[in-house]
Amino acid sequence: MVEIIPLKKIGEDERGATFIFDTDRTGEFIFSFRKAGSASGRHYHKGLSPKKNPEKIILVKGEGTLNWHNVAGIEKGSEKIIGPSLIHIYPNAWHELIADTDIVVFEMNALVDGHGDTFRLD
């Protein structure tokens, strides 16, 4: 239902570290700063939008907890994530990202990609 992929470090020196990742996505993206203790998401996607099948998010910096459960089954989980990590969230996975520290998040989709493919539980 979710997949966490550490980004590949290709170098580090006195300036800091450099990481790479590969994506087939283009267009407008979302870059967010979230404060420690805040929650994001709390919804799921059915995969109707190509950029939500799967949803791809990079936790650029910080630490968070990704809670998820399958709205069509019984699978559920909670994953601690340390940035930088790539997160794939597959259709029908209700999910929330709790910021354990201040975090920086890069979503490989635009807000419009969620229109018609974002569902909340009552």
VEXRO-913418 format. One line per 2 residues: number of its first residue (from 1); for each residue x, y, z of C-alpha. Coordinates in Angstrom, 2 decimals, decimal comma. Each point is the difference from the previous one (the first is absolute). Layout:
<sites>
NUM	X:Y:Z  ...
</sites>
This chain:
<sites>
1	0,00:0,00:0,00  2,94:2,33:0,65
3	3,67:-0,24:-0,91  2,86:1,99:1,57
5	3,13:0,34:-2,15  3,11:1,68:1,44
7	1,51:2,40:-2,52  3,38:-0,94:-1,43
9	2,86:2,09:1,36  2,50:0,74:-2,76
11	2,35:2,28:1,87  0,81:1,84:3,19
13	2,59:2,60:0,89  0,40:3,03:2,26
15	-2,98:1,70:-1,72  -2,44:-2,83:0,73
17	-1,42:-3,01:-1,84  -1,43:-0,58:-3,49
19	-2,75:-2,55:-0,71  -1,70:-1,17:-3,20
21	-3,33:-1,57:-0,92  -1,72:-0,88:-3,26
23	-3,55:0,90:-0,98  -2,23:-0,25:-3,05
25	-1,99:3,01:1,14  0,04:3,49:-1,51
27	-2,03:3,15:0,47  -0,96:1,95:3,09
29	1,07:-1,31:3,41  -0,70:0,90:3,65
31	2,74:0,99:2,47  -1,15:0,28:3,65
33	1,42:0,92:3,38  -1,83:-1,56:2,97
35	0,47:0,70:3,69  0,73:-2,70:2,58
37	-3,22:-1,56:1,28  -2,04:0,84:-3,10
39	-1,86:-2,60:-2,08  -0,34:-0,05:-3,79
41	-2,06:-2,23:-2,26  -2,71:-1,86:1,90
43	-1,54:-1,14:-3,27  0,39:-2,62:-2,72
45	0,00:-0,15:-3,78  -1,63:-2,57:-2,26
47	2,70:0,38:-2,67  -2,33:1,83:-2,39
49	2,66:2,67:-0,62  3,22:-1,33:-1,57
51	2,11:2,11:2,38  -1,78:-1,57:2,99
53	0,66:-3,57:-1,21  2,16:-0,23:1,95
55	0,32:3,30:1,84  3,72:0,81:0,23
57	1,33:2,20:2,81  3,53:0,76:1,13
59	0,59:0,77:3,65  2,92:2,32:-0,74
61	0,99:0,89:3,55  -1,09:-0,95:3,49
63	-1,71:-2,97:1,59  -3,59:-1,12:-0,26
65	-2,37:-2,87:0,63  -2,09:-1,30:-2,89
67	-3,17:-1,71:1,21  -2,07:-1,88:-2,57
69	-2,69:-2,60:-0,47  -1,65:-1,67:-2,97
71	-3,57:1,30:-0,34  -0,87:-3,12:-2,02
73	1,59:-2,54:2,35  1,62:-0,60:3,37
75	3,63:0,96:-0,64  1,33:2,90:2,04
77	3,32:1,36:1,14  2,03:2,76:1,53
79	3,46:0,87:-1,31  2,59:2,35:1,48
81	1,66:1,91:-2,82  3,20:2,02:0,02
83	0,66:2,36:-2,89  1,08:-0,17:-2,67
85	-2,33:-2,86:-0,97  -2,35:-0,64:-2,91
87	-3,48:-1,19:0,98  -2,38:-1,80:-2,37
89	-3,62:-0,08:1,16  -2,11:-2,41:-2,00
91	-3,75:0,27:-0,75  -2,43:-0,66:2,85
93	2,61:0,70:2,67  -1,46:2,54:2,43
95	3,07:1,85:1,24  1,19:2,74:2,31
97	3,50:1,38:0,51  0,64:1,22:3,53
99	2,97:2,39:0,25  2,13:-1,27:2,89
101	2,37:2,94:-0,63  -0,35:2,97:-2,33
103	-0,02:-1,57:-3,47  0,38:0,93:-3,66
105	-2,15:-1,96:-2,47  0,15:-0,14:-3,82
107	-3,10:-1,45:-1,69  0,38:-1,15:-3,61
109	-3,47:1,19:-0,96  -2,00:3,22:-0,20
111	-3,03:0,89:2,10  -2,20:-0,48:-3,07
113	1,10:-3,66:-0,22  -1,92:-0,71:3,20
115	-3,25:1,54:-1,25  -2,47:-2,83:-0,44
117	2,44:-2,52:1,52  0,25:1,00:3,66
119	-2,36:-1,69:2,44  -0,41:0,43:3,74
121	-1,45:-2,43:2,50  -2,89:1,23:2,12
</sites>
